[in-house]
Amino acid sequence: MKINDEDIDLLVHTVTLKMFHIGADEINYKILKMVPTDVNSVMTNVQLTKVPVNARLNSLEEVGLIKRKKGTGTIMATDFTMDFLGLLDQIKIKVNKSLRSQLSAMC
């Protein structure tokens, strides 16, 4: 079976949207901002037990936003982690500027 450029483009599109969907979740975003960290620190900071934290970590790892060192509880950044957080920071700056402009125009 040969994979063509259209198939690859569709896969890239799907994975990218899934990455944003998972990474933009409020709790997952908080976890990403903590990296590098460990499972116990995440459980404390997001106030969730091990099972829901592990489910979130599995999702983040599946889309490439974190990597974990199995058996140690260690959670590390990937190249995507920093790019993703940087992009969200850039978007927040633009949203801030836009909202301030809109609000000052209303006053």
C-alpha positions as protocol buffer text, in pm:
chain_id: "A"
residue {
  index: 1
  type: MET
  ca { x: 0 y: 0 z: 0 }
}
residue {
  index: 2
  type: LYS
  ca { x: 149 y: 331 z: -107 }
}
residue {
  index: 3
  type: ILE
  ca { x: 85 y: 644 z: 96 }
}
residue {
  index: 4
  type: ASN
  ca { x: 46 y: 956 z: -116 }
}
residue {
  index: 5
  type: ASP
  ca { x: 90 y: 1323 z: -30 }
}
residue {
  index: 6
  type: GLU
  ca { x: -284 y: 1373 z: 23 }
}
residue {
  index: 7
  type: ASP
  ca { x: -290 y: 1095 z: 281 }
}
residue {
  index: 8
  type: ILE
  ca { x: 7 y: 1246 z: 462 }
}
residue {
  index: 9
  type: ASP
  ca { x: -149 y: 1594 z: 453 }
}
residue {
  index: 10
  type: LEU
  ca { x: -472 y: 1458 z: 599 }
}
residue {
  index: 11
  type: LEU
  ca { x: -284 y: 1276 z: 873 }
}
residue {
  index: 12
  type: VAL
  ca { x: -80 y: 1589 z: 958 }
}
residue {
  index: 13
  type: HIS
  ca { x: -402 y: 1795 z: 969 }
}
residue {
  index: 14
  type: THR
  ca { x: -574 y: 1543 z: 1196 }
}
residue {
  index: 15
  type: VAL
  ca { x: -279 y: 1505 z: 1434 }
}
residue {
  index: 16
  type: THR
  ca { x: -226 y: 1882 z: 1454 }
}
residue {
  index: 17
  type: LEU
  ca { x: -591 y: 1950 z: 1542 }
}
residue {
  index: 18
  type: LYS
  ca { x: -585 y: 1669 z: 1799 }
}
residue {
  index: 19
  type: MET
  ca { x: -267 y: 1819 z: 1949 }
}
residue {
  index: 20
  type: PHE
  ca { x: -439 y: 2157 z: 1988 }
}
residue {
  index: 21
  type: HIS
  ca { x: -757 y: 2000 z: 2124 }
}
residue {
  index: 22
  type: ILE
  ca { x: -568 y: 1806 z: 2390 }
}
residue {
  index: 23
  type: GLY
  ca { x: -305 y: 2070 z: 2468 }
}
residue {
  index: 24
  type: ALA
  ca { x: -555 y: 2355 z: 2499 }
}
residue {
  index: 25
  type: ASP
  ca { x: -758 y: 2180 z: 2769 }
}
residue {
  index: 26
  type: GLU
  ca { x: -721 y: 2391 z: 3083 }
}
residue {
  index: 27
  type: ILE
  ca { x: -577 y: 2115 z: 3304 }
}
residue {
  index: 28
  type: ASN
  ca { x: -355 y: 1974 z: 3029 }
}
residue {
  index: 29
  type: TYR
  ca { x: -225 y: 2324 z: 2957 }
}
residue {
  index: 30
  type: LYS
  ca { x: -141 y: 2362 z: 3327 }
}
residue {
  index: 31
  type: ILE
  ca { x: 48 y: 2031 z: 3312 }
}
residue {
  index: 32
  type: LEU
  ca { x: 244 y: 2146 z: 3006 }
}
residue {
  index: 33
  type: LYS
  ca { x: 345 y: 2466 z: 3187 }
}
residue {
  index: 34
  type: MET
  ca { x: 489 y: 2250 z: 3471 }
}
residue {
  index: 35
  type: VAL
  ca { x: 719 y: 2039 z: 3251 }
}
residue {
  index: 36
  type: PRO
  ca { x: 975 y: 1911 z: 3339 }
}
residue {
  index: 37
  type: THR
  ca { x: 803 y: 1760 z: 3640 }
}
residue {
  index: 38
  type: ASP
  ca { x: 685 y: 1432 z: 3787 }
}
residue {
  index: 39
  type: VAL
  ca { x: 351 y: 1257 z: 3834 }
}
residue {
  index: 40
  type: ASN
  ca { x: 328 y: 1335 z: 4207 }
}
residue {
  index: 41
  type: SER
  ca { x: 377 y: 1708 z: 4147 }
}
residue {
  index: 42
  type: VAL
  ca { x: 112 y: 1703 z: 3875 }
}
residue {
  index: 43
  type: MET
  ca { x: -136 y: 1524 z: 4103 }
}
residue {
  index: 44
  type: THR
  ca { x: -77 y: 1786 z: 4373 }
}
residue {
  index: 45
  type: ASN
  ca { x: -97 y: 2087 z: 4142 }
}
residue {
  index: 46
  type: VAL
  ca { x: -402 y: 1985 z: 3942 }
}
residue {
  index: 47
  type: GLN
  ca { x: -572 y: 1818 z: 4240 }
}
residue {
  index: 48
  type: LEU
  ca { x: -648 y: 1492 z: 4064 }
}
residue {
  index: 49
  type: THR
  ca { x: -572 y: 1134 z: 4160 }
}
residue {
  index: 50
  type: LYS
  ca { x: -328 y: 911 z: 3974 }
}
residue {
  index: 51
  type: VAL
  ca { x: -578 y: 750 z: 3734 }
}
residue {
  index: 52
  type: PRO
  ca { x: -716 y: 1073 z: 3581 }
}
residue {
  index: 53
  type: VAL
  ca { x: -367 y: 1228 z: 3578 }
}
residue {
  index: 54
  type: ASN
  ca { x: -228 y: 926 z: 3395 }
}
residue {
  index: 55
  type: ALA
  ca { x: -514 y: 943 z: 3143 }
}
residue {
  index: 56
  type: ARG
  ca { x: -425 y: 1307 z: 3072 }
}
residue {
  index: 57
  type: LEU
  ca { x: -54 y: 1229 z: 3052 }
}
residue {
  index: 58
  type: ASN
  ca { x: -124 y: 942 z: 2812 }
}
residue {
  index: 59
  type: SER
  ca { x: -320 y: 1178 z: 2587 }
}
residue {
  index: 60
  type: LEU
  ca { x: -47 y: 1443 z: 2597 }
}
residue {
  index: 61
  type: GLU
  ca { x: 216 y: 1181 z: 2522 }
}
residue {
  index: 62
  type: GLU
  ca { x: 10 y: 1030 z: 2239 }
}
residue {
  index: 63
  type: VAL
  ca { x: 9 y: 1362 z: 2051 }
}
residue {
  index: 64
  type: GLY
  ca { x: 375 y: 1429 z: 2123 }
}
residue {
  index: 65
  type: LEU
  ca { x: 340 y: 1715 z: 2372 }
}
residue {
  index: 66
  type: ILE
  ca { x: 526 y: 1530 z: 2650 }
}
residue {
  index: 67
  type: LYS
  ca { x: 744 y: 1225 z: 2694 }
}
residue {
  index: 68
  type: ARG
  ca { x: 762 y: 1012 z: 3005 }
}
residue {
  index: 69
  type: LYS
  ca { x: 1037 y: 804 z: 3151 }
}
residue {
  index: 70
  type: LYS
  ca { x: 851 y: 484 z: 3232 }
}
residue {
  index: 71
  type: GLY
  ca { x: 872 y: 362 z: 3589 }
}
residue {
  index: 72
  type: THR
  ca { x: 1016 y: 688 z: 3724 }
}
residue {
  index: 73
  type: GLY
  ca { x: 720 y: 924 z: 3713 }
}
residue {
  index: 74
  type: THR
  ca { x: 933 y: 1174 z: 3523 }
}
residue {
  index: 75
  type: ILE
  ca { x: 757 y: 1394 z: 3266 }
}
residue {
  index: 76
  type: MET
  ca { x: 970 y: 1577 z: 3011 }
}
residue {
  index: 77
  type: ALA
  ca { x: 917 y: 1827 z: 2732 }
}
residue {
  index: 78
  type: THR
  ca { x: 942 y: 1743 z: 2365 }
}
residue {
  index: 79
  type: ASP
  ca { x: 1026 y: 1978 z: 2078 }
}
residue {
  index: 80
  type: PHE
  ca { x: 652 y: 2020 z: 2031 }
}
residue {
  index: 81
  type: THR
  ca { x: 599 y: 2123 z: 2395 }
}
residue {
  index: 82
  type: MET
  ca { x: 798 y: 2443 z: 2367 }
}
residue {
  index: 83
  type: ASP
  ca { x: 665 y: 2525 z: 2019 }
}
residue {
  index: 84
  type: PHE
  ca { x: 306 y: 2469 z: 2134 }
}
residue {
  index: 85
  type: LEU
  ca { x: 344 y: 2681 z: 2448 }
}
residue {
  index: 86
  type: GLY
  ca { x: 525 y: 2953 z: 2252 }
}
residue {
  index: 87
  type: LEU
  ca { x: 249 y: 2965 z: 1993 }
}
residue {
  index: 88
  type: LEU
  ca { x: -18 y: 2990 z: 2262 }
}
residue {
  index: 89
  type: ASP
  ca { x: 177 y: 3273 z: 2427 }
}
residue {
  index: 90
  type: GLN
  ca { x: 189 y: 3458 z: 2092 }
}
residue {
  index: 91
  type: ILE
  ca { x: -185 y: 3411 z: 2045 }
}
residue {
  index: 92
  type: LYS
  ca { x: -253 y: 3536 z: 2401 }
}
residue {
  index: 93
  type: ILE
  ca { x: -50 y: 3852 z: 2330 }
}
residue {
  index: 94
  type: LYS
  ca { x: -255 y: 3919 z: 2017 }
}
residue {
  index: 95
  type: VAL
  ca { x: -584 y: 3850 z: 2195 }
}
residue {
  index: 96
  type: ASN
  ca { x: -479 y: 4081 z: 2479 }
}
residue {
  index: 97
  type: LYS
  ca { x: -396 y: 4360 z: 2235 }
}
residue {
  index: 98
  type: SER
  ca { x: -720 y: 4311 z: 2042 }
}
residue {
  index: 99
  type: LEU
  ca { x: -939 y: 4303 z: 2353 }
}
residue {
  index: 100
  type: ARG
  ca { x: -771 y: 4612 z: 2502 }
}
residue {
  index: 101
  type: SER
  ca { x: -828 y: 4795 z: 2175 }
}
residue {
  index: 102
  type: GLN
  ca { x: -1192 y: 4691 z: 2161 }
}
residue {
  index: 103
  type: LEU
  ca { x: -1254 y: 4779 z: 2526 }
}
residue {
  index: 104
  type: SER
  ca { x: -1087 y: 5119 z: 2500 }
}
residue {
  index: 105
  type: ALA
  ca { x: -1301 y: 5196 z: 2193 }
}
residue {
  index: 106
  type: MET
  ca { x: -1613 y: 5123 z: 2401 }
}
residue {
  index: 107
  type: CYS
  ca { x: -1518 y: 5371 z: 2675 }
}
